[in-house]
Every structure is written in structure tokens, then in C-alpha cells.
Amino acid sequence: MSGAAEKDGGAAAGVLGAGLSGFAQAAGAVLATPSECREVMLGALSRCWEELRWVGRHLQPYADDPAEVFDHFETARASLERLLWAAGTAVPARAGTPTSVEGSAPATAEPAGRAAAAPGPVAAAPAAPDHVLAGEGAERVGPAAGPVHPGHVVPGPGGASPAAPPGDDGTEAAGAAASASAAVDEPEREAGEALRTPAGAGAGVAPAAPARPPVDPLAGMADALGALETKLLAEQVGLLPRTPLSAALRAPAGTTTTAERIAATWQRVHMALLRLPAHLRDEWRAQARETAAAAGLAVAAEDSSDPDVIVPGLPQGLCAAERIPLVVADPGAAAVGVREEIHHKLGTSSGTVLDLPSTDPRPIWAVRTEQALRLVALDPELHIAVMVEDQPSSLSSEETRLRYHQRLNSLLESAGSSQADGWPPDSRLGAAHELDMVLGGLVHKRPAALDSWWWQWRTVVSEILVPLAERARYERVPKAFAKWTPLDVDAYTVKNSVPGQNGEPLVQWVLWTPLKPKGGATRPNERKGRIVMRPQKPYGWQGSS
């Protein structure tokens, strides 16, 4: 169009866009009340979606549109589709629908002007629109015949008539196309009238056409998330290795609903991201948000910006947000909401925990225990060694999980008693140090990166020991783990540490926080820790999976 026309059209569209909120509010009121107006509104919205469904990002003339504009277009289209689905309106199956979701099968646009060769009542039409297909109940699968852009469908019932290819005199083909279109669209009009006609209104009413099975509007989102997870595991295979356990976590096809698939994949992806370095985690979280937004499932802004949210929520109840705060400013207040069984083991309760002195570690133990149990529930790829002589075992095993809970409960009781019964400082530290091995000893078969979220969580659990160690004349080893040498390993850890990965730093994970006598004390170190370390022989840890 000319520059002036384009400017006028843009201004008019801007006014229309600004006024859509008023339309949406009024339309919402109509749709909320059963009425004839409601049926008309639903029909109009269905036809609107029918027009939008064939527009593909990769097709002309839409391929030249700005990416941001098409992103908003896709969000609007997906939102409308889900609304129609929720309202119980049958939405045509999307066989061949153009899509830009990575990993989905791309649609192939039918060439404009192809002749329909359909048997049955429309076989005689030499140039019927492409939404007239062979057989009964066939779906619209392509653009109409005639001089229109590939990837665009001319309006169906209730819209403008499709342009017909000229015949010898420009009328014969147009008439045939109109007849063929009417032959197929008539049952749809009759079905619509039947829906508006009360039962028993009289004989002669055309029977309603059989309802098309509605498509699942969430299927595209599920496929896109699956493609994102595959891409993540392929690109980050060093930190997220494929294991037999990883494959076992995927439910067999057909055993879950689409909504369940989305929730499970979304959770798996975000739990895996906790093991990556911070900058990579941020990049992949952004990709996950974009994938959701493209399907019209925008992540809430507060979930995106809250550092405590490890799994952002998805709208429509698809997936609840998961929050695990690393920084707990007020342990007493945070411990009020902890399950009572944890309080019982520690000798506290939700009603008395606020009365404990600020030096008492039981409130923060309660909070971190609650967090650890939630992490175990969310991430079945976690491992634990419940005894110092054990190799880490997978918590996906019922036996390991039972031993973990039993040992954790036992150590919580001991640590709680040491505070409640006034044990001497060294004994209190001993009980707390034993608890640290199981409470903070969660680890993956391939340990997470040392600047990952998981490393931060392990660090805040270790920090619970600091004031207890000071009272017993101990301290955390001040030397950064990245600078440790084999001499430090000998001095500060037990002899049966766990072999990790070749070619990685010497210290790869802390299973049990290493302590040392404070200052220049020469007394024996009774509070050594346990680590995952670079193997001294050319083999890696072959822990159970």
C-alpha cells in the first residue's frame, strides 16, 4: 500500500488495539451468561480463530513481519484457542497447521490454485477451495484455491466468498467453486442451527453433524518443552549426563495427560538447571520462559524475578511455583510453617519455636530439613550416603529413601537433644556435625557445578556449624576449595572420600563439611569432612543409579 494509506491504516489499527480491553470486558460478560447472544459471540470467536490458525511464521507474506509482532500474534492465537477449548467449543483439528515451535513437524503450504480431486459429492468441482476434502468429516488442511497468499485461508462460513479462478468466461469455475463450498459448508450451518433450536421444536429440523473430536490446545506446548529438554541435555551433557535413571524418569507415552507431561517436563528442566553455573542457568531459564510465552502460558513476572523460586509456576494450574529460599533472615518465623514431625524430632513445635534464643540452631535446622525433603521429592536424580563408609546411592530407590529418612530423623533427635538438654559445646558440635553429613550431603552422580544453585544451598547448610564450632574451638577450613591440594585433602577429610570426575578440580563436592581445630591448636582433628574428589586412578565413580 502507499505510504499515506499505510500510515492511516496503522493509526486505525492503533485505535482498535487500544479499545480491545473494553471489547474483552463486555464480551466476557456476554460469554458468562447462557443466551442467544452468547452463542453468536462463540461462533464469531471460532471463526476468528479459524482465520488465524493458518498464519505461519515461515510463510509469505508473514515471514517479513518483525519477530516481536509474530510472537504477540502467536500468543493471542494460542490464548483464543485455549479459551474456546475451555468454553467447550469444538476447535477444528490442526492437521498441517503452520507452526514455529521448534521441534514440531513443520506444515507444508498447499500451492495456490491447485485443483481439488476429491471423490464423492465434490468430485466434479474443478477448482474447489482446499478446505473441501475427500470423504465425510474431513478437516480443513490448507489455503483456498485462487490468487491468495500461500499460508492464508479465506473466510469459511459467514465470511467473504473465496476468489475463484477464472474459467473460459470467468463464471463457470466460480459457480462450481461456490456450489462445492456450499455442499460441504451446509452441514456446518445446519449443525449450528440445530444447536440453537430447542429439542422437540418440530419435525424437519436437520440432524446435527457429528462433532469433531476437539484438539488438545496444550499439545504444542508439551512438544516444545520436550524439544527444549532434549536440547538442554545434549548441549550440557557434561554437567547433565544421560543415565539409565534419567530415561526411567520419563513416563511411557500414553500413560499421562498432556497437562501432566507439561508439568513433569517443566519441573525436570528447572531442577536440572539448578546444577548448572549461574550464567547458564539464567540463559536456559529465559529460553524456558520464551517457550511458555510462545504457547500463551506466560510465566508470572514475580516468579521470573524472585531468586527464591527454583521452579516458576505455569498459569491455568499446570504447575505450581516452588520456592526454596537460600537466605533465611528470620529462622524462627520461617520455622513456624515447617511440618510438625520435624519439630517433634528437634524437640520444638510451631507454637514454641519463636521463643527459642537466637543462638539456638534448631529453627534453621527445621527450615533446611523441610527444604531438603522438598528437594528430594522434586529431584529423583539425587544421591545420598547415610553413613561415612557408604558410597552415595540413588534416592529413587525405596530402600535408600527409607534409610535416608530413618537416619535423618535419628540425627535430628540427637542434635535437638544436644540443645535442649544442655550438652557441653564439643558434644553439641559432634551432634550437629553428624547431622550435617546427611542433611547437607545430597549430591548428584555428576556433582553440580561449584557456582551452581546447589553449591549455594550446600554452603548455607554448612554455615549452620559456624557458631557451634566456635564455641567448641573449631572452625570451618578457611581455604577455598578451589585452592585445595592433596595435602589439604589428607589434613581435613576422612580417607574414604568419593572419587568423582577426571579432568575436573580436585574438590568437586562437599558431602560432609570439613572442620579444623581453631587457631594453631595441635590437638587431633576429630571433625574431618568428606568430599567428592578427582580420582587418583583413571576411573570415575560408579555409584548406584
Sequence and secondary structure as in RCSB ss.txt:
>XXXX:A:sequence
MSGAAEKDGGAAAGVLGAGLSGFAQAAGAVLATPSECREVMLGALSRCWEELRWVGRHLQPYADDPAEVFDHFET
ARASLERLLWAAGTAVPARAGTPTSVEGSAPATAEPAGRAAAAPGPVAAAPAAPDHVLAGEGAERVGPAAGPVHP
GHVVPGPGGASPAAPPGDDGTEAAGAAASASAAVDEPEREAGEALRTPAGAGAGVAPAAPARPPVDPLAGMADAL
GALETKLLAEQVGLLPRTPLSAALRAPAGTTTTAERIAATWQRVHMALLRLPAHLRDEWRAQARETAAAAGLAVA
AEDSSDPDVIVPGLPQGLCAAERIPLVVADPGAAAVGVREEIHHKLGTSSGTVLDLPSTDPRPIWAVRTEQALRL
VALDPELHIAVMVEDQPSSLSSEETRLRYHQRLNSLLESAGSSQADGWPPDSRLGAAHELDMVLGGLVHKRPAAL
DSWWWQWRTVVSEILVPLAERARYERVPKAFAKWTPLDVDAYTVKNSVPGQNGEPLVQWVLWTPLKPKGGATRPN
ERKGRIVMRPQKPYGWQGSS
>XXXX:A:secstr
  HHHHHHHHHHHHHHHHHHHHHHHHHHHHHTS SHHHHHHHHHHHHHHHHHTT  TTSTTGGGS HHHHHHHHH
HHHHHHHHHHHTT      TT     TTS       TT      GGGTT TT  TT  SSTT    S  SSSS T
T     TTS        SSSSHHHHHHHHHHHHHHHHHHHHHHHHHS TTS TT            TTHHHHHHH
HHHHHHHHHHTTTTS   HHHHHTS  TTSS HHHHHHHHHHHHHHHHTTS HHHHHHHHHHHHHHHHHTT    
HHHHH TTEEE  BTTTTB  EE  S  S HHHHHTTS HHHHHHHT  TTTGGGS TT  HHHHHHHHHHHHHH
HHH TTEEE SSTTS  EETTSHHHHHHHHHHHHHHHHHHHHHHHTT  HHHHHHHHHHHHHHHS  EESS   T
TSHHHHHHHHHHTTHHHHHHHTTEEE  S GGG  HHHHHHHB S  EE  TTS SEEEEEE  EEESTT  S  
   BEEEE  SSS       
